[in-house]
Amino acid sequence: MPQIEVQGLSKNYNRGPPALNEATFRYEGSGAIGYLGPNGAGKTTTLKLLTGLLRPTGGRALLNGVDVAHDRKRALSNVGAIIESPEPYPSQTVEEAIEMVSDFRSGPSRSVREEIRALSEKLDLPPLDARCGRLSKGQRQRVSIAASLVRDPQVIILDEPTSGLDPKERILIRNLLNDLKRDHLILMSSHLMQEVTEICDQVIFINRGDILLRDTVQNVATRFRTRAVDVEFATPIVVDRIKALGPLVQDAVVVGERRFRISFDGSDSARAEILKGLVGIGPVLSYQNASLVLEDAYLALMQGGVAGESAA
């Protein structure tokens, strides 16, 4: 069963504050974990420690039960990773770039060429004989992702996997990761809250080297309730009609020709009652949170909001 674990993991680069301060978490089985925090929070440092690119100042990093610092080769034998946007060598063909990584990794005995063709189809790669130096940034990124997945590693560690990709490419990667998480364990950092919301089951928030919160996405959604919703009507209406719905509506402002933002206390009961009232005003085309719950949680935590950790 795939497993990622860090035990009191720390990293100091100089005499200043630690880049990572006694981080501890453990995940086992399948699923996807989002690793969230601002630039310099300690995300990439953590992923580098997990993949042996850095040695810890203190604590341990283990993959599938193996200490990375003590036996890096065995620890990484069933792990695929992308750290800080690596790129294939320009002189390599797409196939050669993926084959090179395959040679370094143990895994199923399935034909490598057959697997590369399957990955090429899933990731819509350029022709396998194309030189990587002639590819766009997004194409090179997809080649690197394919290389990280060759030989079907059970643990996948990704540092900003969709960085530099266009919307179509991001959807492609999102769909692939949602498929993989059914029977793989994925740890991914990202600045894109929508991406994490659509892929991840668990989240870790980190800032200035300290883990602030570790929980399921569902629990975070309950804990940090969005206190505004956007509504769009099929026909124009006057905003005062929304304000007149009653005390549940704290405020309402115009955000578009037929779109309005409504502030309320964030409760599910108020959300439902407000929708009932809106339907009575006119035909509603859409009714949704004005912001992502993870964005609200992120902002609250980074600004010094309540921290904590669940038993997840």
ROMAR-256196 format. One record per residue: x, y, z of N, C-alpha, C in turn; residue in three letters. Coordinates in steps of 0.1 Angstrom, whole numbers, padded with zeros to 4 digits, always signed. Layout:
<rs>
XYZXYZXYZALA ...
</rs>
This chain:
<rs>
+0008-0012+0000+0000+0000+0000+0009+0013+0000MET +0007+0022-0009+0015+0034-0010+0015+0042+0003PRO +0026+0048+0006+0027+0056+0019+0037+0067+0018GLN +0032+0079+0023+0041+0090+0025+0041+0094+0039ILE +0053+0096+0045+0053+0100+0059+0065+0109+0062GLU +0063+0120+0070+0074+0128+0075+0072+0129+0090VAL +0083+0128+0097+0083+0127+0112+0093+0138+0117GLN +0087+0149+0122+0095+0160+0127+0105+0165+0117GLY +0101+0166+0105+0111+0169+0094+0114+0184+0094LEU +0127+0187+0094+0132+0201+0095+0143+0204+0085SER +0144+0216+0081+0155+0220+0072+0159+0235+0075LYS +0171+0237+0078+0177+0250+0080+0188+0252+0069ASN +0187+0264+0063+0197+0267+0053+0208+0277+0059TYR +0204+0284+0069+0214+0293+0075+0209+0296+0090ASN +0214+0306+0096+0210+0309+0110+0196+0315+0111ARG +0190+0318+0100+0177+0324+0101+0166+0314+0105GLY +0153+0317+0104+0142+0308+0107+0143+0296+0097PRO +0139+0284+0102+0140+0272+0094+0131+0273+0082PRO +0135+0267+0071+0127+0266+0059+0115+0257+0061ALA +0118+0247+0070+0108+0237+0073+0110+0234+0088LEU +0099+0234+0096+0100+0234+0110+0093+0222+0116ASN +0100+0210+0118+0094+0199+0124+0080+0195+0119GLU +0080+0194+0106+0067+0190+0099+0064+0175+0101ALA +0052+0172+0104+0048+0158+0107+0034+0155+0100THR +0034+0145+0091+0022+0140+0086+0024+0126+0080PHE +0013+0119+0078+0014+0106+0073+0001+0103+0065ARG +0003+0097+0053-0008+0093+0044-0005+0079+0039TYR -0016+0071+0039-0014+0058+0034-0026+0054+0025GLU -0024+0046+0015-0035+0042+0006-0036+0052-0006GLY -0047+0051-0013-0049+0060-0025-0055+0073-0021SER -0054+0083-0030-0060+0096-0029-0050+0107-0033GLY -0054+0119-0031-0046+0131-0035-0046+0141-0024ALA -0034+0146-0021-0032+0156-0010-0027+0169-0017ILE -0034+0180-0014-0029+0193-0019-0020+0199-0008GLY -0009+0205-0012+0001+0211-0003+0001+0226-0007TYR -0005+0234+0002-0008+0248-0001+0000+0258+0008LEU +0004+0268+0002+0011+0279+0009+0017+0289-0001GLY +0021+0301+0004+0026+0311-0005+0041+0307-0009PRO +0046+0315-0018+0060+0313-0022+0069+0314-0009ASN +0078+0305-0008+0087+0306+0004+0082+0299+0016GLY +0070+0293+0015+0064+0287+0027+0070+0274+0032ALA +0077+0267+0023+0084+0255+0026+0079+0243+0018GLY +0070+0245+0008+0064+0234+0001+0075+0227-0007LYS +0082+0234-0016+0092+0228-0024+0103+0221-0016THR +0107+0228-0004+0117+0222+0005+0112+0208+0009THR +0100+0207+0013+0094+0195+0018+0095+0184+0007THR +0091+0188-0005+0091+0178-0016+0106+0174-0020LEU +0115+0183-0019+0129+0180-0021+0135+0170-0011LYS +0130+0172+0002+0135+0163+0013+0129+0149+0011LEU +0116+0149+0006+0109+0136+0003+0116+0128-0008LEU +0122+0136-0018+0127+0129-0029+0143+0128-0029THR +0149+0132-0017+0163+0131-0016+0171+0141-0023GLY +0165+0152-0027+0173+0163-0034+0179+0172-0023LEU +0174+0171-0011+0180+0178+0001+0181+0168+0012LEU +0190+0170+0021+0191+0162+0033+0185+0170+0045ARG +0178+0163+0054+0171+0171+0065+0181+0175+0075PRO +0178+0186+0082+0185+0191+0093+0181+0182+0105THR +0168+0178+0105+0163+0170+0116+0151+0162+0111GLY +0147+0152+0118+0136+0144+0114+0138+0134+0103GLY +0127+0128+0098+0128+0118+0088+0118+0120+0077ARG +0121+0116+0065+0112+0115+0054+0111+0101+0049ALA +0100+0095+0048+0098+0081+0044+0088+0079+0033LEU +0092+0071+0023+0083+0067+0012+0081+0052+0012LEU +0069+0048+0013+0066+0034+0014+0074+0027+0025ASN +0075+0034+0036+0082+0029+0048+0097+0029+0048GLY +0103+0035+0037+0118+0035+0036+0123+0049+0038VAL +0133+0051+0047+0139+0064+0050+0146+0069+0038ASP +0142+0080+0032+0149+0085+0020+0163+0088+0022VAL +0167+0094+0033+0181+0098+0036+0190+0086+0038ALA +0185+0075+0042+0193+0063+0044+0194+0053+0032HIS +0183+0053+0025+0183+0043+0013+0175+0050+0002ASP +0181+0060-0004+0173+0068-0014+0168+0059-0026ARG +0177+0050-0031+0173+0042-0043+0161+0034-0040LYS +0161+0027-0028+0150+0018-0025+0137+0027-0022ARG +0139+0038-0015+0128+0046-0012+0121+0052-0024ALA +0128+0055-0035+0123+0061-0047+0120+0051-0058LEU +0122+0038-0055+0120+0028-0066+0106+0028-0071SER +0096+0031-0063+0082+0031-0067+0076+0045-0066ASN +0084+0055-0069+0079+0069-0068+0082+0077-0081VAL +0072+0084-0085+0074+0093-0096+0073+0108-0091GLY +0081+0117-0096+0082+0130-0091+0085+0140-0101ALA +0080+0152-0100+0084+0164-0107+0086+0175-0097ILE +0098+0180-0096+0102+0191-0087+0108+0202-0094ILE +0102+0214-0092+0107+0227-0098+0108+0226-0114GLU +0098+0221-0120+0096+0221-0135+0109+0216-0142SER +0112+0204-0140+0124+0198-0148+0120+0197-0163PRO +0129+0198-0172+0126+0197-0186+0135+0186-0192GLU +0131+0179-0203+0139+0169-0209+0150+0176-0217PRO +0161+0168-0220+0172+0174-0227+0167+0178-0241TYR +0171+0189-0246+0167+0194-0260+0170+0184-0271PRO +0181+0177-0270+0185+0168-0281+0177+0155-0281SER +0170+0152-0270+0163+0139-0269+0150+0140-0277GLN +0146+0128-0282+0132+0127-0287+0123+0126-0275THR +0110+0127-0277+0100+0125-0267+0101+0111-0261VAL +0103+0101-0270+0104+0087-0265+0116+0085-0257GLU +0128+0091-0262+0140+0089-0255+0140+0095-0241GLU +0133+0107-0239+0132+0113-0226+0125+0105-0216ALA +0114+0098-0221+0106+0090-0212+0113+0077-0209ILE +0120+0071-0219+0127+0059-0218+0139+0060-0208GLU +0145+0072-0208+0156+0074-0199+0152+0073-0184MET +0140+0078-0181+0135+0078-0167+0131+0063-0164VAL +0125+0057-0174+0121+0043-0172+0133+0034-0168SER +0144+0036-0174+0156+0028-0171+0161+0030-0157ASP +0158+0041-0151+0162+0043-0137+0152+0037-0127PHE +0141+0033-0131+0130+0029-0122+0126+0015-0123ARG +0124+0008-0112+0118-0005-0113+0103-0004-0114SER +0096-0015-0118+0082-0014-0120+0077-0026-0127GLY +0064-0026-0131+0058-0037-0138+0066-0041-0151PRO +0065-0053-0155+0073-0058-0166+0067-0055-0180SER +0056-0047-0180+0049-0044-0192+0059-0037-0202ARG +0057-0039-0214+0066-0033-0224+0066-0018-0223SER +0079-0012-0222+0080+0002-0220+0075+0009-0232VAL +0077+0004-0244+0072+0011-0256+0056+0011-0256ARG +0051+0001-0251+0036+0000-0251+0031+0010-0240GLU +0038+0011-0229+0034+0021-0219+0036+0035-0223GLU +0047+0038-0231+0049+0051-0236+0038+0055-0246ILE +0034+0046-0254+0023+0049-0263+0010+0052-0256ARG +0008+0045-0245-0004+0047-0237-0004+0061-0230ALA +0008+0065-0225+0010+0078-0218+0009+0089-0229LEU +0014+0086-0241+0013+0096-0251-0001+0099-0255SER -0010+0089-0255-0024+0091-0258-0031+0098-0247GLU -0028+0095-0234-0035+0101-0223-0031+0116-0221LYS -0018+0119-0225-0013+0132-0223-0013+0140-0236LEU -0018+0134-0246-0018+0141-0259-0004+0147-0263ASP +0006+0138-0262+0020+0142-0264+0023+0145-0279LEU +0033+0152-0282+0037+0154-0296+0042+0141-0301PRO +0045+0140-0314+0050+0127-0320+0062+0123-0312PRO +0063+0110-0310+0074+0104-0301+0088+0106-0307LEU +0089+0109-0320+0102+0111-0326+0106+0126-0326ASP +0097+0134-0321+0100+0149-0321+0111+0152-0311ALA +0120+0162-0315+0130+0166-0306+0124+0175-0295ARG +0128+0173-0283+0122+0181-0272+0126+0196-0273CYS +0137+0199-0278+0142+0213-0280+0133+0221-0289GLY +0124+0214-0297+0116+0221-0306+0101+0222-0301ARG +0099+0217-0289+0085+0217-0283+0082+0230-0276LEU +0070+0233-0274+0065+0244-0266+0068+0241-0251SER +0067+0251-0243+0069+0248-0228+0058+0239-0223LYS +0046+0240-0227+0035+0231-0223+0038+0217-0227GLY +0042+0215-0240+0045+0202-0245+0057+0195-0237GLN +0067+0203-0234+0078+0198-0226+0074+0194-0212ARG +0064+0202-0206+0059+0199-0193+0052+0186-0193GLN +0044+0184-0204+0036+0171-0205+0045+0159-0207ARG +0056+0161-0214+0066+0150-0215+0072+0147-0202VAL +0075+0157-0193+0081+0155-0180+0071+0147-0171SER +0058+0151-0173+0048+0144-0165+0047+0130-0169ILE +0047+0127-0182+0047+0113-0187+0059+0105-0182ALA +0071+0112-0181+0083+0105-0176+0081+0102-0161ALA +0074+0111-0154+0072+0108-0139+0063+0096-0137SER +0055+0093-0147+0044+0083-0145+0048+0069-0152LEU +0059+0069-0159+0064+0056-0165+0067+0046-0155VAL +0064+0034-0158+0065+0022-0149+0055+0022-0137ARG +0045+0031-0139+0034+0031-0130+0038+0032-0115ASP +0045+0042-0110+0048+0043-0096+0036+0046-0088PRO +0036+0040-0076+0024+0040-0067+0023+0053-0060GLN +0035+0060-0057+0035+0073-0051+0039+0083-0061VAL +0032+0094-0062+0034+0105-0072+0035+0118-0064ILE +0047+0125-0066+0050+0138-0059+0051+0148-0070ILE +0043+0159-0070+0043+0169-0080+0044+0183-0075LEU +0053+0190-0080+0055+0204-0075+0049+0213-0086ASP +0038+0219-0084+0031+0228-0094+0030+0221-0108GLU +0023+0210-0109+0023+0202-0121+0018+0209-0133PRO +0009+0219-0131+0003+0225-0143+0009+0239-0146THR +0020+0242-0139+0026+0255-0141+0030+0256-0156SER +0026+0267-0163+0030+0270-0177+0021+0263-0187GLY +0010+0256-0182+0001+0249-0191-0011+0258-0194LEU -0016+0257-0206-0028+0264-0210-0041+0257-0204ASP -0052+0264-0205-0064+0258-0199-0068+0244-0204PRO -0066+0241-0217-0069+0228-0222-0059+0218-0216LYS -0046+0221-0215-0036+0212-0209-0039+0210-0195GLU -0043+0220-0187-0046+0218-0173-0058+0209-0171ARG -0068+0210-0180-0079+0200-0179-0075+0186-0181ILE -0066+0184-0191-0060+0171-0194-0053+0165-0182LEU -0045+0173-0175-0037+0169-0164-0047+0166-0152ILE -0057+0175-0150-0066+0173-0139-0074+0160-0141ARG -0078+0157-0153-0086+0144-0155-0077+0132-0153ASN -0064+0133-0157-0055+0122-0155-0052+0120-0140LEU -0050+0130-0133-0047+0129-0118-0060+0124-0111LEU -0071+0128-0115-0084+0123-0109-0085+0108-0111ASN -0081+0103-0123-0081+0089-0126-0070+0082-0118ASP -0058+0087-0117-0047+0081-0110-0050+0079-0095LEU -0056+0089-0089-0057+0089-0075-0066+0078-0069LYS -0073+0071-0078-0082+0060-0074-0073+0049-0068ARG -0061+0047-0074-0053+0036-0068-0038+0040-0067ASP -0035+0053-0066-0022+0058-0064-0023+0069-0053HIS -0012+0072-0046-0011+0082-0036-0004+0094-0042LEU -0010+0106-0043-0005+0118-0049-0003+0129-0039ILE +0008+0135-0039+0011+0147-0031+0015+0158-0040LEU +0007+0169-0041+0010+0179-0051+0009+0193-0045MET +0018+0201-0048+0017+0215-0044+0011+0223-0056SER +0004+0234-0052-0002+0242-0063-0006+0255-0057SER -0006+0265-0065-0012+0278-0062-0026+0280-0067HIS -0031+0270-0074-0044+0271-0080-0054+0264-0072LEU -0062+0272-0065-0072+0266-0055-0083+0258-0063MET -0087+0263-0075-0096+0255-0082-0091+0241-0086GLN -0078+0241-0089-0072+0228-0093-0072+0219-0081GLU -0068+0224-0069-0068+0215-0057-0082+0211-0053VAL -0091+0220-0054-0105+0217-0051-0110+0205-0060THR -0107+0205-0073-0112+0195-0082-0104+0182-0082GLU -0092+0182-0076-0084+0170-0076-0083+0163-0062ILE -0081+0172-0052-0076+0166-0039-0087+0163-0029CYS -0084+0152-0021-0093+0148-0010-0088+0154+0003ASP -0075+0156+0004-0069+0162+0017-0061+0174+0013GLN -0059+0183+0023-0051+0194+0021-0042+0197+0033VAL -0030+0202+0030-0021+0207+0041-0018+0222+0038ILE -0020+0230+0047-0017+0244+0046-0004+0247+0054PHE +0006+0253+0047+0019+0256+0053+0023+0271+0051ILE +0030+0276+0061+0035+0290+0059+0047+0292+0068ASN +0057+0298+0063+0070+0301+0070+0075+0288+0077ARG +0074+0277+0070+0080+0265+0075+0071+0257+0085GLY +0060+0263+0089+0051+0256+0098+0038+0251+0092ASP +0034+0239+0095+0021+0234+0090+0010+0240+0099ILE +0001+0247+0093-0010+0254+0099-0022+0246+0101LEU -0025+0238+0091-0037+0230+0091-0036+0218+0082LEU -0041+0207+0087-0041+0195+0079-0054+0188+0081ARG -0062+0187+0070-0076+0181+0071-0081+0177+0058ASP -0093+0171+0058-0099+0168+0045-0105+0180+0039THR -0106+0180+0026-0113+0192+0019-0127+0194+0024VAL -0134+0183+0027-0148+0184+0032-0148+0191+0045GLN -0139+0188+0054-0139+0194+0067-0135+0209+0067ASN -0125+0212+0058-0122+0226+0056-0133+0234+0051VAL -0141+0228+0042-0153+0235+0037-0163+0238+0048ALA -0164+0229+0057-0173+0231+0069-0168+0241+0078THR -0155+0241+0080-0149+0250+0090-0148+0264+0085ARG -0145+0266+0072-0143+0279+0067-0154+0282+0056PHE -0166+0286+0061-0177+0287+0053-0176+0300+0044ARG -0179+0299+0032-0180+0311+0023-0192+0319+0027THR -0191+0332+0029-0202+0340+0034-0207+0349+0023ARG -0206+0345+0010-0212+0353-0001-0215+0343-0012ALA -0226+0346-0019-0229+0338-0031-0232+0347-0042VAL -0230+0342-0054-0233+0350-0066-0245+0344-0073ASP -0255+0352-0077-0267+0347-0084-0268+0354-0097VAL -0272+0347-0107-0274+0353-0120-0289+0350-0125GLU -0296+0360-0129-0310+0359-0133-0310+0358-0148PHE -0321+0352-0153-0323+0352-0168-0328+0365-0173ALA -0334+0373-0165-0339+0387-0169-0334+0397-0159THR -0333+0410-0163-0328+0420-0154-0338+0422-0142PRO -0332+0425-0131-0340+0428-0119-0334+0440-0112ILE -0341+0445-0102-0335+0456-0094-0329+0450-0081VAL -0317+0455-0077-0310+0449-0066-0318+0451-0053VAL -0326+0461-0052-0334+0463-0040-0344+0452-0037ASP -0348+0445-0047-0357+0433-0045-0350+0422-0038ARG -0337+0421-0040-0329+0411-0033-0327+0415-0018ILE -0324+0428-0016-0322+0433-0003-0335+0432+0006LYS -0346+0432-0001-0359+0432+0006-0363+0417+0010ALA -0355+0407+0007-0358+0394+0010-0359+0391+0025LEU -0352+0399+0033-0353+0397+0048-0339+0398+0054GLY -0339+0395+0068-0326+0397+0075-0315+0387+0072PRO -0319+0376+0065-0309+0366+0061-0299+0373+0051LEU -0304+0382+0043-0295+0389+0033-0289+0401+0040VAL -0276+0400+0043-0268+0411+0049-0266+0422+0040GLN -0263+0419+0027-0261+0429+0017-0262+0423+0003ASP -0264+0431-0007-0265+0427-0021-0259+0438-0029ALA -0250+0434-0038-0244+0444-0048-0245+0439-0062VAL -0245+0448-0071-0245+0444-0086-0230+0441-0090VAL -0229+0429-0096-0215+0426-0102-0216+0424-0117VAL -0227+0424-0123-0228+0423-0137-0242+0427-0142GLY -0245+0425-0155-0258+0430-0160-0270+0423-0153GLU -0269+0410-0150-0279+0403-0143-0274+0395-0132ARG -0261+0398-0127-0255+0391-0117-0254+0400-0104ARG -0255+0393-0093-0255+0400-0080-0247+0391-0070PHE -0241+0398-0060-0234+0392-0050-0241+0394-0036ARG -0244+0383-0030-0252+0384-0017-0243+0380-0005ILE -0243+0388+0005-0236+0385+0017-0246+0379+0027SER -0241+0369+0035-0250+0363+0045-0241+0356+0055PHE -0247+0349+0065-0239+0344+0076-0231+0331+0073ASP -0233+0326+0061-0225+0314+0056-0232+0301+0060GLY -0243+0301+0067-0249+0288+0071-0257+0282+0059SER -0258+0268+0059-0265+0261+0049-0280+0265+0049ASP -0285+0267+0060-0300+0270+0061-0303+0283+0055SER -0294+0293+0057-0296+0306+0051-0294+0306+0036ALA -0284+0298+0032-0282+0297+0018-0294+0291+0011ARG -0300+0281+0017-0312+0275+0011-0324+0285+0011ALA -0326+0292+0022-0337+0301+0022-0336+0313+0013GLU -0324+0317+0011-0321+0328+0002-0324+0324-0013ILE -0320+0312-0016-0323+0307-0029-0338+0306-0032LEU -0346+0301-0022-0360+0301-0023-0366+0315-0026LYS -0361+0325-0019-0365+0338-0022-0362+0344-0035GLY -0350+0340-0040-0345+0345-0053-0353+0339-0064LEU -0357+0326-0063-0365+0320-0073-0379+0327-0074VAL -0383+0332-0063-0396+0340-0063-0395+0353-0070GLY -0383+0358-0071-0381+0371-0078-0380+0370-0093ILE -0374+0359-0098-0373+0357-0112-0365+0344-0115GLY -0365+0340-0128-0358+0328-0131-0343+0329-0129PRO -0337+0319-0121-0323+0319-0117-0315+0310-0126VAL -0305+0316-0132-0297+0308-0141-0285+0301-0133LEU -0280+0307-0123-0269+0301-0115-0269+0307-0101SER -0264+0299-0092-0264+0302-0078-0252+0295-0072TYR -0241+0302-0068-0229+0295-0064-0221+0304-0055GLN -0211+0298-0048-0202+0305-0039-0195+0316-0047ASN -0194+0328-0040-0187+0339-0046-0172+0336-0047ALA -0167+0328-0038-0153+0324-0039-0151+0309-0035SER -0140+0303-0038-0137+0290-0034-0135+0289-0019LEU -0140+0278-0013-0138+0276+0001-0124+0275+0005VAL -0116+0269-0003-0101+0267-0001-0094+0281-0001LEU -0099+0290-0010-0094+0303-0010-0096+0311+0003GLU -0109+0309+0008-0112+0316+0020-0104+0310+0032ASP -0102+0297+0032-0094+0291+0042-0079+0295+0041ALA -0074+0296+0029-0060+0300+0027-0058+0314+0032TYR -0067+0323+0028-0065+0337+0032-0066+0338+0048LEU -0076+0331+0054-0077+0332+0068-0065+0327+0075ALA -0059+0316+0071-0048+0310+0077-0035+0318+0075LEU -0033+0323+0063-0021+0331+0060-0021+0345+0067MET -0034+0349+0071-0035+0362+0078-0036+0360+0093GLN -0033+0347+0097-0032+0345+0112-0045+0339+0118GLY -0053+0333+0109-0065+0327+0114-0063+0314+0122GLY -0073+0308+0126-0072+0296+0135-0065+0285+0128VAL -0055+0279+0135-0048+0268+0130-0051+0255+0137ALA -0047+0244+0131-0050+0231+0138-0048+0220+0129GLY -0050+0208+0134-0048+0196+0127-0059+0186+0130GLU -0064+0179+0120-0074+0168+0123-0066+0155+0124SER -0074+0145+0126-0068+0132+0127-0067+0125+0113ALA -0069+0133+0103-0069+0127+0089-0055+0121+0086ALA 
</rs>
